[in-house]
Amino acid sequence: MNSRRATGRRSRLMFREHIDGWIFALPWLLGFAIWTLGPMIASLIFAFTDYDMVTPPRWIGMGNLRELIRDPLIVHSLKVTTLYAVASVPLNICLGLILAMLLNSKIRGLRWYRTGYYLPSVLSGVAAALLWRWIFSPDFGLFNLVLSWFGIKGPAWLADERWALPALVIMSLWGVGGGMIIYLAGLQGIPTELYEAAEVDGAGLLAKTFHVTIPMMSPVIFYQLVMGVIGSLQVFTQGYIITAGGPHNATLFYMLHLYRNAFEYFRMGYASVMAWVLFFYILILTLFVFKSSAAWVYYEGQLRGGR
């Protein structure tokens, strides 16, 4: 009898916990349904229509997809965006990790250094873009002024189609402080016994870095790589605010091309197809990164469990 009562009490308690859990999760679920899932379903439907936001959508089947295949700017914008991602993601990962390793040492004023490097990452993207437009100005910009001190004539940067994309890659390093904070948290979780054991074996700074720090930090680097790939393939603000896709479409990012079709040419159906193509492109690259992680990401707990 007592056992039956205890079982009933546990069942009521579990039911109440389930209800509480759903109540706490409800705001997120509503937000996801209204602001993410709903627009995704709508864009999937619009992808098969000709819709200009004024007249009712007209069903055209695969017409938008056929037009997308023939659009030369699709391949060009994907190429520009991919080049930007290939250059900016590794640079941000390496610089963020090096910066975190430097700021993980015991030096005077460490808090001020950490705050100083992190501050740019919390500034508005538009404000940062306007600031960098001045820095890259060929006539009175900071970059060319510094180069002139060494007798070097700087390029036209944003006005030169050869230098516009590299300039935006350099600008992407502005937000390296955000990743630095995550690296710092990871570095402080590495057991000091590993470094002490490496020193006993005669390991120097480089050996400790490559045989202790980087393997132990590989899950953090993996996380930064995945988020970096996803974020860089959706880059928009720099191309829209600073260069407007120019010169000669040298910085025409895929998202900028999508935005123009949606909100300048009012071709919501075509823009919806573009959005889904980008979604699958990012999905494939992300799955590839996940697949490769088995070869280079070290999970201490999994290794122990496998033994």
Residue pairs with C-beta under 8 A, 6 or more apart in sequence:
43 272
43 275
43 276
44 272
44 276
45 57
46 57
46 268
46 269
46 272
47 64
47 65
47 269
47 272
47 273
47 276
48 59
48 60
48 61
48 62
48 64
48 269
49 57
49 58
49 59
49 60
49 64
49 269
50 57
50 58
50 60
50 63
50 64
50 267
50 269
51 57
51 58
51 267
51 268
51 269
52 266
52 267
52 268
53 266
53 268
54 266
57 269
60 269
64 269
64 270
64 272
64 273
65 273
67 270
68 74
68 270
68 273
68 274
68 277
73 249
73 252
73 257
74 254
74 257
74 274
74 277
76 249
76 252
77 249
77 252
77 253
77 254
77 256
77 257
78 254
78 281
80 165
80 249
80 250
80 251
80 252
80 253
80 254
81 232
81 233
81 235
81 253
81 254
81 255
82 233
83 165
84 165
84 168
84 169
84 172
84 232
84 235
84 253
85 228
85 229
85 232
85 233
85 235
87 166
87 169
88 169
88 172
88 173
88 228
88 232
89 225
89 228
89 229
89 232
91 169
91 172
91 173
92 172
92 173
92 175
92 176
92 179
92 224
92 228
93 179
93 221
93 224
93 225
93 228
95 173
95 176
96 176
96 177
96 179
96 180
96 182
96 183
96 224
97 183
97 217
97 221
99 117
99 176
99 177
99 180
99 183
100 180
100 181
100 183
100 184
100 186
100 187
101 183
101 187
101 209
101 213
103 110
103 113
103 114
103 117
103 180
103 184
104 184
104 187
104 188
107 113
114 180
114 181
114 184
117 176
117 177
117 180
118 177
118 178
118 180
118 181
119 177
120 128
120 174
120 175
120 177
121 174
121 175
121 176
121 177
121 178
122 178
125 237
126 237
126 241
128 171
128 174
128 175
129 171
129 237
129 238
129 241
129 242
130 241
132 171
132 174
132 238
132 242
133 158
133 241
133 242
134 140
134 141
134 142
135 141
135 142
135 143
136 143
136 157
136 158
136 167
136 171
136 242
137 144
137 157
137 158
138 144
138 154
138 155
138 156
138 157
138 158
138 159
141 154
141 157
143 154
143 157
144 153
144 154
144 157
147 153
147 154
148 154
155 162
155 163
156 163
157 163
157 164
157 167
158 164
158 167
158 242
158 243
158 247
159 247
160 247
161 246
161 247
161 248
161 250
162 250
164 243
164 246
164 247
164 250
164 251
165 250
165 251
168 235
168 238
168 239
168 242
168 243
168 251
171 238
171 242
172 232
172 235
172 238
179 224
179 228
182 220
182 223
182 224
183 217
183 220
183 224
185 220
186 216
186 217
186 219
186 220
187 213
187 217
190 212
190 213
190 216
190 217
194 212
194 216
195 208
195 212
198 207
198 208
198 211
198 212
199 208
203 211
203 212
214 221
215 298
216 298
216 300
218 296
218 297
218 298
219 297
219 298
219 299
221 297
222 289
222 293
222 297
225 289
226 286
226 289
226 290
229 282
229 285
229 286
229 289
230 282
230 286
233 254
233 278
233 281
233 282
233 285
234 255
234 278
234 282
235 253
235 255
236 253
236 255
236 256
236 259
238 251
238 253
239 245
239 251
239 252
239 253
239 255
239 256
240 256
240 259
242 251
243 250
243 251
245 251
245 252
245 253
245 256
245 257
246 252
254 274
254 278
255 278
257 274
258 271
258 274
258 275
258 278
259 271
261 267
261 270
261 271
261 274
262 268
262 271
